Amino acid sequence: MDALLLVLAIPLLGGLLLALWGHREFAAELNAAVSLLTLIAACWLTAIVVRDGPLLVWAEWFFVDALNVFLVTLTAFVGFTTSLFSRPYMRVERDHGKMTPPRMRLYHSMYQVFNGMMLLALTTNNLGILWVAMEAATLTTVLLVSVYRSAASLEAAWKYFILCGVGIAQALFGTILLYLAAERAIGGGDTTLLWTHLARASHQLDPAILSLAFAFLLLGYGTKVGLVPVHNWLPDAHAEGPTPISAVLSGLLLNVALYAVLRVKVLADGSLGTGLPGQMMVGFGLVTVVVAAFFLSRQRDVKRMFAYSSIEHMGLMTFAFGLGGPVANFAGLLHMTVHALVKSALFFAVGHAAQKAGSQAMDDIRGLLKVSPTVGWGLMLGALAILGMPPFGVFASEFLILTTAMRELPWATPLLLIALGVAFAAIFRRVQPMVFGETSLRPLAHPPALLPVFIHLGLALMLGLYIPPYLNGWYRQAALMIGG
């Protein structure tokens, strides 16, 4: 209970402190220190749940189990490493005149509030509070995407706000329908939207209402996941916002939105018993993978390219969870982990590369191995990892997803293979000249923070070769909970 309180309170208190001092020279270090304390509290919470089992506290309004506890730790970890990366990165942006003291204060404070909202969404047992946390995360990231105050960043922020606002409104309507079904089955009151109560009574919920509720919730939260056709905000937000925000959007927000869908899927599966929720996720996921893969080949901006890569991989996860069963769910959870690690590492490397070139256009970024071998190797290894090259963890999760699809949905396997092949060709042919081409670039004034890049890639490599027993246990328990 104390550990959970710290997990939720530290980033919010940190956001308050940084709202006061976020423009000071030590603000970046304070931001990293707050993120480190959040990570320590998350590890403490994880140890408690591993030792004692699921945690249900504070009048049952907060619930931590095998499904969300590893996501809490992953969120805190990526939040910490991103804060380390942002220290030199944002100082370079300040030196270039993009960041003023008020903007630095806004950036640091909203960064911590964003992390706090993600952790609140993960740990709450109340599906209404989950919706509130996701809406609050939307508002904080709108401010972060627009922090440069350029015409392009403001346009991207408005597009993000409008599209995700529509999506979150659909999620609200789905939540209201869920409340209606629950009220008929278990009665009204403050506890009606508690997930643990709904899960126990899922077979009593009206199937007609639940099917409609799940459709709205899938489309609503799917907007934040980046599912086609409600994905349009994501490439612009990634391209125009600060690179650290691109890293946490791909590494944190998309995972948390998909987590919300999974919680509701468990309820819909229990009520309907027809496999319809899984079929809807398979359909959205497959379309998303195919569309994103073909959009990849048309990109000229490096951050937009990796944004479409995020859309592709979120579609692959949605497809896996739609297939259901222990193996596909296990693969989906593993893919959530390795994608968050590798994609954030890629954005770290891309951020430094774009700062060196003074441009995000891929044609302007060349010869990174000559200018900064560590940035070049980080980008190259990250690209190979996200493309599913063995022995990185993405290969292991994609292999499990494809073999399960071959058994359960043979007709979908060729579409997945074609999409993955197109994505491989599109990204590899762009990254290769960026790393190995000729260049006249000079090093940056501030040395890049590349330790997070190689820590993330090292963890992704380890998960491709060996999954620690406790992590394997989390995945197995969570896969059984998701069902399908």
C-alpha positions, 0 to 999 in steps of 0.5 A: 500500500505504501509502495503504491502510494509512492508510485502515484504520488512521486511523479505528481509531487515532482510535477509540482516542484518542476512547475516551480523550478523547471526552468532552472539549470538543475531542472533536468537533474531534478526531473531525472531524480524524480523519475528514479524515485518513481522507478524505485517505488515501482520495483518495490511495488513489484516485489510486493505483488510477486511475493504476496499476489494481487494487491487490492487496496483503498476501498478496492479502488486500486488493483495491481496484479500480474497483468499491470505490475510489469507494465508499471515497472516498464513505464517507470523504467522507460520514464527514467531512461528517457529523463536521462536522455532528455538532459543533454537533448533539451539543453541543445534545443535550448541552445538552438533557441527552441526552448525558453525558460517558460517552455522548459518549466512546462516541459519538465512539469508536464513530463512528470504529470504525464508519467503520473497519469500513466501509472494511475491508469495502470493501477486503478481498479475503476474503469471510470478513473481509467478514462479520466487518467487517459484524458488527463494524459491526452491533455498533458501530451498536447502541451508537450507536443506543442512546446516548441510553439512553431506552426507545425507543432501547434498544428500537430497538437491541435490534430492530436487533441481533436482526434484523440478527443473524439476517440476519448469521447467514444471511450466515455460512451463505451464506459457509460454503456458498460455502467448500464450493463453493470447496473442491471446485473450487480446494482448501481453505486460507487463500486459498479465500475470496479473491474474486479467486481465486473470480472466476477459478474461478467457472465451476468452482463447483457451481451447486447450492451457489452458488444456495443460497449466494447466496440466503442471502447475499442475504437475510442482507446484504439485511437490512442493505440494508433489503430487504423483508421484512427491513427492520423494524429500519431505521425504528426505528434511524433514528428513535431514534438520533442524527441523525448516525448516521441519516446514516451508516446511510443514506449508508454502511452500506446501500451497503456491504451492497449492495456485499457482495451485488454481489461475491457476485452476480458469482460466482453469475452466473459459476457459474450462467449462468442469470440467477437471481441477477439475477432474485432481486434484481429481485424483492426490489428491486421488492417493496421499492420498492412496499412502502416507497412505500406505507408512506411515506404513513403516517409521522408522524415525519420521520426514520422517513419518510426512513428508509422513503425509504432503503428505497425507494431501496435497493430501486431500486438492487437492482432496477437491479443485478438487471437487469444490463447496462452501462446498468442497472449504471451507473445503479445505481452513480450512484444509490448515489452521489447517494442517499448524498449527498442522503439524508445532507444531508436528515438533516442538515437534519432534525436541525437542524429537529427540534432547533429544534422539540424534536420529530421529529413532522412536525406540530410542525415548521413554518415553517422558512423563517422561523426558519432560511432555510438549514435550510428551503431545505436541507430543501426542496431535499433533498426535491426532489432525493431525489424525483427532480426534475431536474436533480439526479442522482437524476433522471438515475439513475432515468431510466436505470433506468426506460428500461432497465426499459421495454426489459428488463421492461416489466411492471415499469415501471408498478409502479415509476412508481406507487411513485415517484408515491406516494413523491413525493406522500407526501414532498412534502405533508409537507415543504411545511408544514414549510418554509412553514407558520406557526411560533413557533420560535426559533433554536438557541443553537449555529448549525447546521452547514449547509455539509455540506448544501449541499456534498452537494446541490451535488455531487448537482446536478453529477452530474445535469448533468455527470459528471467523466470520471474518475468516469464511467470508474469507473462504466463499469469497475465496471458491466462488472465487475458484469456481469449 
